[in-house]
Amino acid sequence: MLTALLLLGRASTAGQRWGRRALWLALFTVLLQGWEPLPDALLRQLEDPYAGTPSVQELQSYHGVVVLGGALEPSRVWEGRTQFALNDAAERMVAPLVLLRQNPALQLLFSGGEGDLLERGLSEAARAQIFYTSLGLPPQSLLVENQSRTTFENAVLSARLPGVDPTQRWLLVTSAWHMRRSLATFEKAGWNVTPYAVDFSTGNRTPWTAYSLVRGSRKWALLLHEWLGLLAYQMAGRA
């Protein structure tokens, strides 16, 4: 957009012509971001492999559930409030409660420090502990890891918690679009994990008329974040 405006400001006819072309291209790119079928088709490639879930009978063979952070609003939103503050990935927090209702013997391990380097206050793990204990989860069923800032640290630091054996069978709970990188990272760190994806961003189909600049831009941001994250983790040997 800036390049287009600079070209339009040039005195030559050729410069203004290229400026108009660049401006139209920039406007088309912005408008295309809101057309949801395209990012949805790409997101399904990340999400569809993890659409299945273990049966109630299969849950009996698992030791616990690892829940990755990212579903809670920052500490500054929690301070001075009497209500929980969850974001649009709230399924990460709620789904484990359903699993524990089906198999109360499961151990719940929440992993998450604070992703924002400048954030101060309650860690995400401390906020998760408030959330789960307030809903009646027995303290002995809950483990928290409160230092991790990345998916790699989730895997490594959680394995170091006292009493945690990563070779036992664990369910890994995170957003569906985040599962490919998370699963590869945990397996690389020696965990015996089965994916339990939640917070799906797509369904089986998207109407061709679905259009929203807000939703579309968010989906493109998710795609870019995961593609770059997976590439970086693979290059670093973390996934």
Secondary structure, DSSP 8 states (H G I E B T S, - for coil): -HHHHHHHTSSSHHHHHHHHHHHHHHHHHHHHTTBTHHHHHHHHHHHGGG-----HHHHTT--EEEEES-SB--HHHHTT-SS--B-TTTHHHHHHHHHHHH-TT-EEEEE---S-TT--SS-HHHHHHHHHHHTT--GGGEEEE----SHHHHHHHHHTSTT--TTSEEEEEEEGGGHHHHHHHHHHTT-EEEEEEE--S--S---TT-B-HHHHHHHHHHHHHHHHHHHHHHHTT--
